[in-house]
Amino acid sequence: MGARRSVVFDATISLIVTTTPDQIEQFCAAAEAILYEQKETRKNSVQVGISNVTPSGGIAIRIHSLFKAPDGQTEQEYRHRVFFAVTKQIEALKLSLHAARG
């Protein structure tokens, strides 16, 4: 077996429906910038945007990219860096996450 070429990063963040279009736009731009800042990200694979409105009333934002990770440690470091940076943006923009009731 050879080294892995790329790994998929795919996350969905669900925001409450009262989130303004301006807040959504700012969050998507910030998430996209976070992905582009990572040296491992394949720059032609970045996709960030509204994927749908969830049945339980949240606005789903999809964050997707491919990245180079020759080993499991590099993969985990990338995922943690991206999730931490996205979490900081959620706090900075004072966004509220939507929690599905089940």
Disulfide bonds with the S-S distance in Angstrom:
none
